[in-house]
Amino acid sequence: MHMSGAVVLHKAFDSVDRELLKDAMLNIGLPHSFVRLIVSMYTCVSGIIQVGNRFSKLFDIKREVKQGSTLSPKLFNIFINDVVNFLENRWAPKVILGTQKLSLLLFADDIALVANKPQDLQTLLNLIEEYLHIKKLRLNTEKSEVVIFKKGRLGTMKNIRLNLIIRNYL
């Protein structure tokens, strides 16, 4: 039996802490001049909301990476790139897929946890929750789900602490 926890982050791009992003860019060895350029793109940013013909007052935007920017998924990847090391350092359970041992698949704000048994998936969920707390991010438990891949009869999962909804059996 294999199972996957599709973890959806709550307003991921809107919640990026810029200081933590700056630290992440420096930690992976990006040149200081490049980091300063990126930081300058996000300094003194403000916005206005339009609803119909009405406009809000100008407000400062102190968190987030820019929605719709082609750079945003890459910046978010840099921001959470250390999740793999975080899991490795805590001896997270892994599955073997082909020749690879892994605990998760990751691109931008899409995270898929993979496990062989419910207890391992719960361990991964707990670790991801801890990691996201450090990064000032949150799970969206209403949109996250668990998928069980099992030959033969259907399985069930109980006692998932985050009350993830099981919607699919394959």
KOLBA-713226 format. One record per residue (C-alpha): residue number from 1; y, x negated, z negated. Coordinates in nm, 2 decimals, padded with zeros to 4 digits. Example, Ala and Ser with C-alpha at 12.3 -4.5 7.8 and 13.67 -1.06 7.14 Angstrom:
REM residues 2
LOLUM    nr        y        x        z
LOLUM     1   -00.45   -01.23   -00.78
LOLUM     2   -00.11   -01.37   -00.71
***
This chain:
REM residues 170
LOLUM    nr        y        x        z
LOLUM     1    00.00    00.00    00.00
LOLUM     2    00.35   -00.12    00.08
LOLUM     3    00.67    00.04   -00.02
LOLUM     4    01.03    00.00    00.06
LOLUM     5    01.34    00.09   -00.13
LOLUM     6    01.63    00.16    00.10
LOLUM     7    01.92    00.08   -00.12
LOLUM     8    02.26    00.22   -00.01
LOLUM     9    02.57    00.08   -00.17
LOLUM    10    02.85    00.31   -00.29
LOLUM    11    03.16    00.23   -00.08
LOLUM    12    03.04   -00.13   -00.02
LOLUM    13    03.32   -00.25    00.20
LOLUM    14    03.58   -00.07   -00.01
LOLUM    15    03.45   -00.24   -00.32
LOLUM    16    03.46   -00.61   -00.23
LOLUM    17    03.64   -00.81   -00.49
LOLUM    18    03.86   -01.05   -00.30
LOLUM    19    03.84   -01.33   -00.56
LOLUM    20    03.46   -01.31   -00.56
LOLUM    21    03.47   -01.32   -00.17
LOLUM    22    03.69   -01.63   -00.18
LOLUM    23    03.45   -01.80   -00.42
LOLUM    24    03.15   -01.70   -00.20
LOLUM    25    03.32   -01.85    00.11
LOLUM    26    03.39   -02.17   -00.07
LOLUM    27    03.04   -02.19   -00.22
LOLUM    28    02.88   -02.18    00.12
LOLUM    29    03.10   -02.47    00.23
LOLUM    30    03.35   -02.30    00.46
LOLUM    31    03.65   -02.53    00.51
LOLUM    32    03.94   -02.46    00.27
LOLUM    33    04.18   -02.40    00.56
LOLUM    34    03.95   -02.13    00.70
LOLUM    35    03.92   -01.96    00.36
LOLUM    36    04.30   -01.97    00.32
LOLUM    37    04.33   -01.80    00.66
LOLUM    38    04.10   -01.52    00.56
LOLUM    39    04.26   -01.48    00.22
LOLUM    40    04.60   -01.46    00.39
LOLUM    41    04.47   -01.18    00.61
LOLUM    42    04.41   -00.98    00.30
LOLUM    43    04.72   -01.07    00.10
LOLUM    44    05.00   -00.82    00.06
LOLUM    45    04.81   -00.55    00.25
LOLUM    46    04.93   -00.19    00.21
LOLUM    47    04.84    00.14    00.35
LOLUM    48    04.95    00.50    00.42
LOLUM    49    04.73    00.80    00.44
LOLUM    50    04.81    01.07    00.70
LOLUM    51    04.68    01.43    00.67
LOLUM    52    04.81    01.64    00.95
LOLUM    53    05.18    01.58    00.97
LOLUM    54    05.21    01.46    00.61
LOLUM    55    05.21    01.10    00.50
LOLUM    56    05.14    00.95    00.16
LOLUM    57    05.36    00.70   -00.01
LOLUM    58    05.30    00.33    00.07
LOLUM    59    05.03    00.19   -00.16
LOLUM    60    04.89   -00.16   -00.21
LOLUM    61    04.53   -00.23   -00.12
LOLUM    62    04.38   -00.49   -00.36
LOLUM    63    04.01   -00.46   -00.29
LOLUM    64    03.80   -00.42    00.02
LOLUM    65    03.74   -00.58    00.35
LOLUM    66    03.90   -00.40    00.65
LOLUM    67    03.70   -00.11    00.78
LOLUM    68    03.62   -00.13    01.15
LOLUM    69    03.70   -00.50    01.18
LOLUM    70    03.44   -00.71    01.36
LOLUM    71    03.48   -00.97    01.08
LOLUM    72    03.40   -00.73    00.80
LOLUM    73    03.02   -00.73    00.83
LOLUM    74    03.02   -01.11    00.84
LOLUM    75    03.25   -01.13    00.54
LOLUM    76    03.02   -00.88    00.35
LOLUM    77    02.72   -01.09    00.44
LOLUM    78    02.89   -01.40    00.30
LOLUM    79    02.98   -01.19   -00.01
LOLUM    80    02.62   -01.10   -00.09
LOLUM    81    02.45   -01.40    00.07
LOLUM    82    02.35   -01.53   -00.27
LOLUM    83    02.14   -01.23   -00.35
LOLUM    84    01.83   -01.42   -00.22
LOLUM    85    01.89   -01.71   -00.47
LOLUM    86    01.96   -01.46   -00.74
LOLUM    87    01.62   -01.30   -00.69
LOLUM    88    01.44   -01.63   -00.65
LOLUM    89    01.59   -01.76   -00.98
LOLUM    90    01.45   -01.45   -01.16
LOLUM    91    01.10   -01.48   -01.01
LOLUM    92    01.13   -01.15   -00.82
LOLUM    93    00.81   -01.01   -00.69
LOLUM    94    00.74   -01.07   -00.32
LOLUM    95    00.52   -00.94   -00.04
LOLUM    96    00.37   -01.14    00.24
LOLUM    97    00.46   -01.01    00.58
LOLUM    98    00.30   -01.23    00.85
LOLUM    99    00.38   -01.59    00.73
LOLUM   100    00.68   -01.49    00.53
LOLUM   101    00.71   -01.41    00.16
LOLUM   102    01.01   -01.18    00.09
LOLUM   103    01.16   -00.93   -00.15
LOLUM   104    01.42   -00.78    00.07
LOLUM   105    01.57   -00.74    00.41
LOLUM   106    01.94   -00.75    00.44
LOLUM   107    02.23   -00.70    00.68
LOLUM   108    02.58   -00.62    00.57
LOLUM   109    02.56   -00.33    00.33
LOLUM   110    02.20   -00.23    00.43
LOLUM   111    01.94   -00.35    00.18
LOLUM   112    01.57   -00.28    00.20
LOLUM   113    01.36   -00.39   -00.10
LOLUM   114    00.99   -00.44   -00.03
LOLUM   115    00.70   -00.43   -00.27
LOLUM   116    00.33   -00.38   -00.30
LOLUM   117    00.33   -00.16   -00.61
LOLUM   118    00.57    00.08   -00.79
LOLUM   119    00.62   -00.16   -01.09
LOLUM   120    00.73   -00.44   -00.85
LOLUM   121    00.97   -00.21   -00.67
LOLUM   122    01.12   -00.10   -01.01
LOLUM   123    01.16   -00.47   -01.10
LOLUM   124    01.34   -00.53   -00.78
LOLUM   125    01.56   -00.23   -00.83
LOLUM   126    01.65   -00.35   -01.18
LOLUM   127    01.73   -00.70   -01.05
LOLUM   128    01.94   -00.56   -00.77
LOLUM   129    02.13   -00.34   -01.01
LOLUM   130    02.20   -00.65   -01.23
LOLUM   131    02.32   -00.84   -00.92
LOLUM   132    02.54   -00.56   -00.80
LOLUM   133    02.70   -00.54   -01.14
LOLUM   134    02.80   -00.91   -01.12
LOLUM   135    02.95   -00.84   -00.77
LOLUM   136    03.13   -00.53   -00.90
LOLUM   137    02.93   -00.31   -00.66
LOLUM   138    02.73    00.01   -00.73
LOLUM   139    02.43    00.18   -00.59
LOLUM   140    02.45    00.52   -00.43
LOLUM   141    02.14    00.67   -00.58
LOLUM   142    02.18    01.00   -00.39
LOLUM   143    02.15    00.82   -00.06
LOLUM   144    01.90    00.56   -00.16
LOLUM   145    01.53    00.64   -00.10
LOLUM   146    01.18    00.51   -00.14
LOLUM   147    00.94    00.51    00.15
LOLUM   148    00.57    00.45    00.09
LOLUM   149    00.35    00.30    00.37
LOLUM   150   -00.01    00.38    00.29
LOLUM   151   -00.33    00.42    00.49
LOLUM   152   -00.52    00.74    00.43
LOLUM   153   -00.40    00.98    00.17
LOLUM   154   -00.04    01.02    00.06
LOLUM   155    00.08    00.85   -00.26
LOLUM   156    00.34    00.95   -00.51
LOLUM   157    00.57    00.75   -00.73
LOLUM   158    00.70    00.85   -01.07
LOLUM   159    00.92    00.70   -01.33
LOLUM   160    01.17    00.53   -01.10
LOLUM   161    01.45    00.48   -01.35
LOLUM   162    01.72    00.52   -01.09
LOLUM   163    01.57    00.86   -00.99
LOLUM   164    01.55    00.77   -00.63
LOLUM   165    01.45    01.06   -00.41
LOLUM   166    01.13    01.01   -00.22
LOLUM   167    01.18    01.17    00.12
LOLUM   168    00.93    01.01    00.35
LOLUM   169    00.56    00.92    00.35
LOLUM   170    00.43    00.72    00.65
***
